[in-house]
Amino acid sequence: MLRLALAGLGAILAAVVLAWVFLGSATIPKETSFTIPAGASVASVADKLEAEGLISSASGFVLQARIFGSDTPIQAGEFLLTPDMSQSDILAAFQSGDVIRRFVTIPEGMPSILVWERLMAEDLLTGEVDVPPEGSILPDTYAFERGQSRKALVEQMQAAMDKALAEEWGKRAPGIAVDTMRDALTLASIVEKETGKPEERRMVAGLYSNRVSTGMKLQADPTIIYPITKGKPLGRRIKQSEISAVNGYNTYTRTGLPEGPITNPGRASIAAVLNPEKTAALFMVADGTGGHWFASTLAEHNANVAKWYAIRRQRGEM
């Protein structure tokens, strides 16, 4: 009986040794990224795994895949391999397409020139891309894979904006100041640049909607800056010559909306423009906390401006 047991144990050990010899094993020393190019075969991937020291035998990996693997093809992309993975685990990961995903974040109010710079600085993306049209990118966090093209990622961001804009347009309030989705996007870009407080968005949208409806000039400072920097920070005070400049964006010298968006507005600013606060406000000035005081008459506004100047003097800014 003991001899039979020992013989059985010996057979098992022999089978293990034979399996290791013929099928090989995973030899992953630490967490490692492994990239499979498009169109790669199991054999070429096995050769690459062996060359990188991640398995002991390429032919063994291929044999194991043929005997024990499923019919699901391996997927292209970048995969994370860990020391606890067996060859079966590696093959399953390659077949599942569970690739490493990286992320790029486009904050609300980031102009397209800065979106372009951010994408061009991402070394794991590929290919060239032009600066996207202003207002065409939906601010959000986007996943991408190593080797993905910048063009494809921009198209994904633009498709997200088209979808979000159409959805918000479908929920617009009656009688709003804008007649088209393009105008809504343009006005939303001004709202995005004019307030950093989420709770103010609808109020700022209501104020500018009132100005559009009554034919008043918007007099929005960010529209002065846009033709100068394409949305980048100006880094200094606006000059009087820039305030009086006549162009397609300066809302101090033109009535109505600028000729196009001045940044990429977030979904919340778009929603604010399409459902603005019902208010009589026509004026606003900074309140020293990052928000604004609002007024419906010039006299009220002048009093608020005086308060703002007092704050600035106290800070030593004037």
C-alpha positions as CSV (number, residue, x, y, z in Angstrom):
1,M,0.0,0.0,0.0
2,L,2.8,2.4,0.9
3,R,4.7,1.4,-2.2
4,L,1.6,2.3,-4.3
5,A,1.3,5.6,-2.6
6,L,4.9,6.4,-3.1
7,A,4.6,5.4,-6.7
8,G,1.6,7.6,-7.2
9,L,3.4,10.5,-5.6
10,G,6.4,9.9,-7.8
11,A,4.2,9.9,-10.9
12,I,2.7,13.2,-9.8
13,L,6.1,14.8,-9.3
14,A,7.3,13.5,-12.6
15,A,4.3,15.0,-14.3
16,V,5.0,18.3,-12.6
17,V,8.6,18.2,-13.8
18,L,7.6,17.3,-17.3
19,A,5.0,20.0,-17.4
20,W,7.6,22.6,-16.2
21,V,10.1,21.4,-18.8
22,F,7.7,21.2,-21.7
23,L,5.2,24.0,-20.8
24,G,7.5,26.3,-18.9
25,S,6.4,28.8,-16.3
26,A,5.9,32.4,-15.6
27,T,9.0,34.2,-14.2
28,I,7.8,37.7,-13.5
29,P,10.1,39.4,-11.0
30,K,8.0,42.5,-10.3
31,E,5.0,44.4,-11.6
32,T,5.7,44.9,-15.3
33,S,3.9,46.5,-18.2
34,F,3.8,44.3,-21.4
35,T,2.7,45.6,-24.8
36,I,1.1,43.5,-27.5
37,P,1.2,45.2,-30.9
38,A,-1.8,45.0,-33.2
39,G,-2.0,41.8,-35.2
40,A,0.5,39.9,-33.0
41,S,0.2,36.1,-32.9
42,V,0.4,33.9,-29.8
43,A,3.8,32.7,-31.0
44,S,5.3,36.2,-31.5
45,V,3.9,37.3,-28.1
46,A,5.4,34.2,-26.5
47,D,8.8,35.0,-28.0
48,K,8.5,38.6,-26.7
49,L,7.6,37.3,-23.2
50,E,10.6,35.0,-23.2
51,A,12.9,37.7,-24.5
52,E,11.8,40.0,-21.7
53,G,12.4,37.3,-19.1
54,L,8.7,37.0,-18.1
55,I,8.3,33.2,-19.0
56,S,10.8,30.4,-19.1
57,S,9.9,29.0,-22.5
58,A,8.2,30.5,-25.5
59,S,7.4,27.1,-27.0
60,G,6.0,25.9,-23.7
61,F,3.7,29.0,-23.5
62,V,2.4,28.3,-27.0
63,L,1.9,24.6,-26.2
64,Q,0.0,25.4,-23.0
65,A,-2.2,27.9,-24.9
66,R,-3.0,25.3,-27.5
67,I,-3.8,22.6,-25.0
68,F,-5.5,24.5,-22.2
69,G,-6.3,28.0,-23.6
70,S,-9.7,29.0,-25.0
71,D,-10.4,30.0,-28.6
72,T,-10.6,33.7,-27.7
73,P,-7.9,35.6,-29.6
74,I,-5.4,37.7,-27.7
75,Q,-5.9,41.5,-27.8
76,A,-3.6,44.3,-28.6
77,G,-2.6,46.8,-25.9
78,E,-0.6,47.3,-22.8
79,F,-1.1,44.8,-19.9
80,L,0.1,44.8,-16.3
81,L,1.8,41.5,-15.3
82,T,2.4,40.7,-11.6
83,P,4.7,38.2,-9.9
84,D,1.7,36.1,-8.7
85,M,0.5,35.4,-12.3
86,S,0.8,32.0,-13.9
87,Q,1.1,31.4,-17.6
88,S,-2.6,30.6,-17.6
89,D,-3.3,34.0,-15.9
90,I,-1.1,35.8,-18.5
91,L,-2.9,34.2,-21.4
92,A,-6.3,34.9,-19.8
93,A,-5.4,38.6,-19.3
94,F,-4.3,38.9,-23.0
95,Q,-7.5,37.3,-24.2
96,S,-9.7,39.4,-21.9
97,G,-8.3,42.7,-23.2
98,D,-7.9,43.9,-19.7
99,V,-5.4,46.6,-20.7
100,I,-3.8,49.3,-18.6
101,R,-5.8,52.5,-18.9
102,R,-4.3,55.9,-18.3
103,F,-6.2,59.1,-17.8
104,V,-6.0,62.7,-19.0
105,T,-8.1,65.4,-17.3
106,I,-9.5,68.5,-19.1
107,P,-10.7,70.9,-16.4
108,E,-13.7,73.1,-16.9
109,G,-12.8,76.3,-18.7
110,M,-9.5,75.0,-20.3
111,P,-9.1,76.7,-23.7
112,S,-8.3,74.5,-26.7
113,I,-4.7,75.7,-27.0
114,L,-4.0,74.3,-23.5
115,V,-5.9,71.1,-24.3
116,W,-3.6,70.7,-27.3
117,E,-0.5,71.4,-25.3
118,R,-1.6,68.8,-22.7
119,L,-2.2,66.1,-25.3
120,M,1.0,66.9,-27.1
121,A,2.9,66.6,-23.8
122,E,1.5,63.1,-23.2
123,D,4.3,60.8,-24.4
124,L,2.2,57.7,-24.5
125,L,-0.1,59.1,-27.1
126,T,0.8,59.1,-30.8
127,G,0.5,61.2,-33.9
128,E,0.0,64.9,-34.5
129,V,-3.2,66.8,-34.1
130,D,-4.3,70.4,-34.7
131,V,-5.6,72.7,-32.0
132,P,-9.3,71.7,-31.7
133,P,-11.9,74.4,-32.4
134,E,-12.7,76.4,-29.3
135,G,-15.6,75.1,-27.4
136,S,-15.6,71.7,-29.1
137,I,-14.1,69.7,-26.2
138,L,-16.1,68.6,-23.2
139,P,-14.1,69.0,-20.0
140,D,-13.9,65.6,-18.3
141,T,-11.5,62.8,-17.4
142,Y,-10.7,60.5,-20.4
143,A,-9.1,57.1,-20.4
144,F,-6.6,56.2,-23.0
145,E,-4.2,53.4,-23.8
146,R,-0.5,53.5,-24.7
147,G,-0.1,54.1,-28.4
148,Q,-3.6,55.6,-28.9
149,S,-3.7,58.4,-31.3
150,R,-4.2,62.0,-30.2
151,K,-6.6,62.4,-33.1
152,A,-8.8,59.6,-31.8
153,L,-8.8,61.0,-28.3
154,V,-9.8,64.5,-29.5
155,E,-12.6,63.0,-31.5
156,Q,-13.8,61.2,-28.4
157,M,-13.8,64.5,-26.5
158,Q,-15.6,66.3,-29.2
159,A,-18.3,63.5,-29.5
160,A,-18.8,63.9,-25.7
161,M,-19.3,67.6,-26.1
162,D,-21.8,67.1,-29.0
163,K,-23.7,64.6,-26.9
164,A,-23.8,66.8,-23.7
165,L,-24.8,69.9,-25.6
166,A,-27.6,68.1,-27.4
167,E,-28.9,66.7,-24.1
168,E,-28.8,70.0,-22.3
169,W,-30.4,71.8,-25.3
170,G,-33.3,69.3,-25.1
171,K,-33.9,70.4,-21.5
172,R,-33.7,74.2,-22.1
173,A,-36.2,76.5,-20.5
174,P,-38.6,78.4,-22.7
175,G,-37.9,82.0,-23.7
176,I,-34.1,81.9,-23.1
177,A,-31.8,84.5,-24.7
178,V,-30.0,82.1,-27.1
179,D,-31.6,80.7,-30.3
180,T,-29.1,78.0,-31.3
181,M,-26.8,75.5,-29.6
182,R,-23.8,77.3,-31.0
183,D,-24.9,80.5,-29.2
184,A,-25.6,78.6,-26.0
185,L,-22.0,77.2,-26.2
186,T,-20.6,80.7,-26.7
187,L,-22.5,82.2,-23.8
188,A,-21.6,79.2,-21.6
189,S,-18.0,79.8,-22.3
190,I,-18.3,83.4,-21.0
191,V,-20.1,82.2,-17.8
192,E,-17.4,79.6,-17.3
193,K,-14.7,82.2,-17.4
194,E,-16.6,84.8,-15.3
195,T,-17.2,82.8,-12.1
196,G,-15.3,80.2,-10.2
197,K,-18.2,79.6,-7.8
198,P,-20.6,76.8,-9.0
199,E,-23.5,78.3,-7.0
200,E,-23.2,81.5,-9.1
201,R,-23.4,80.0,-12.6
202,R,-27.1,80.4,-13.1
203,M,-27.1,83.9,-11.7
204,V,-24.2,85.0,-14.0
205,A,-26.0,83.3,-16.9
206,G,-29.2,85.2,-16.0
207,L,-27.4,88.5,-15.9
208,Y,-25.8,87.9,-19.3
209,S,-29.0,86.6,-20.7
210,N,-30.7,89.9,-19.7
211,R,-28.0,91.9,-21.5
212,V,-28.3,89.8,-24.6
213,S,-32.1,90.2,-24.6
214,T,-32.1,93.9,-24.0
215,G,-29.3,94.7,-26.5
216,M,-26.8,95.8,-23.9
217,K,-23.1,95.1,-24.5
218,L,-21.9,92.2,-22.5
219,Q,-18.7,93.9,-21.4
220,A,-17.1,90.6,-20.3
221,D,-13.4,91.0,-19.6
222,P,-12.5,87.5,-20.8
223,T,-13.7,88.3,-24.3
224,I,-11.0,91.1,-24.4
225,I,-8.3,88.7,-23.4
226,Y,-9.2,85.8,-25.8
227,P,-8.0,87.4,-29.1
228,I,-4.7,88.3,-27.4
229,T,-3.8,85.0,-25.8
230,K,-6.3,82.4,-27.3
231,G,-7.5,81.8,-23.7
232,K,-4.2,81.6,-21.9
233,P,-3.8,83.8,-18.8
234,L,-3.0,87.4,-19.7
235,G,-0.6,87.8,-16.7
236,R,-1.2,91.5,-16.4
237,R,-3.9,94.1,-16.3
238,I,-5.9,94.8,-19.4
239,K,-4.7,97.9,-21.3
240,Q,-7.1,100.7,-22.2
241,S,-6.2,100.1,-25.9
242,E,-7.3,96.5,-25.6
243,I,-10.6,97.5,-24.0
244,S,-11.3,99.7,-27.0
245,A,-10.1,97.3,-29.6
246,V,-12.6,96.3,-32.3
247,N,-12.6,92.6,-33.2
248,G,-14.9,89.6,-33.3
249,Y,-14.6,88.9,-29.6
250,N,-14.4,92.1,-27.6
251,T,-17.8,92.6,-26.0
252,Y,-16.9,96.1,-24.9
253,T,-17.0,97.3,-28.5
254,R,-19.5,94.9,-30.0
255,T,-23.1,94.2,-29.1
256,G,-24.3,90.7,-28.6
257,L,-22.2,87.5,-28.3
258,P,-18.6,87.2,-29.5
259,E,-18.2,85.4,-32.8
260,G,-17.5,82.1,-31.0
261,P,-16.6,80.4,-27.7
262,I,-13.7,81.7,-25.7
263,T,-13.0,78.4,-23.9
264,N,-14.3,74.9,-23.4
265,P,-17.2,75.2,-21.0
266,G,-18.2,72.4,-18.7
267,R,-21.6,70.8,-18.7
268,A,-22.8,72.8,-15.6
269,S,-22.2,76.1,-17.4
270,I,-24.0,75.0,-20.5
271,A,-26.9,73.9,-18.3
272,A,-26.9,77.3,-16.5
273,V,-27.2,79.2,-19.8
274,L,-30.1,77.0,-20.9
275,N,-31.8,77.3,-17.5
276,P,-30.7,80.7,-16.2
277,E,-31.7,82.3,-12.9
278,K,-34.7,84.6,-13.3
279,T,-33.3,87.9,-12.2
280,A,-33.3,91.6,-13.0
281,A,-29.6,91.8,-12.5
282,L,-27.6,93.6,-15.3
283,F,-24.4,94.4,-13.4
284,M,-21.8,92.5,-11.3
285,V,-18.5,93.3,-9.6
286,A,-16.1,91.1,-7.6
287,D,-16.9,90.8,-3.9
288,G,-13.4,89.9,-2.8
289,T,-14.2,86.3,-2.1
290,G,-14.0,84.9,-5.6
291,G,-17.7,85.7,-6.1
292,H,-19.7,88.7,-7.2
293,W,-22.2,91.4,-6.0
294,F,-25.1,91.7,-8.4
295,A,-27.2,94.8,-9.2
296,S,-30.1,95.7,-11.3
297,T,-29.5,99.4,-11.5
298,L,-26.4,101.5,-12.3
299,A,-26.6,103.2,-8.9
300,E,-26.5,99.9,-7.0
301,H,-23.7,98.8,-9.2
302,N,-21.6,101.9,-8.5
303,A,-22.1,101.4,-4.8
304,N,-20.8,97.8,-5.2
305,V,-17.9,99.0,-7.2
306,A,-17.0,101.5,-4.4
307,K,-17.0,98.6,-1.9
308,W,-14.7,96.5,-4.2
309,Y,-12.3,99.4,-4.6
310,A,-12.2,99.8,-0.8
311,I,-11.3,96.1,-0.5
312,R,-8.6,96.5,-3.0
313,R,-7.2,99.5,-1.3
314,Q,-7.1,97.6,2.0
315,R,-5.2,94.9,0.3
316,G,-2.7,97.4,-1.1
317,E,-3.7,96.7,-4.7
318,M,-4.6,100.3,-5.4
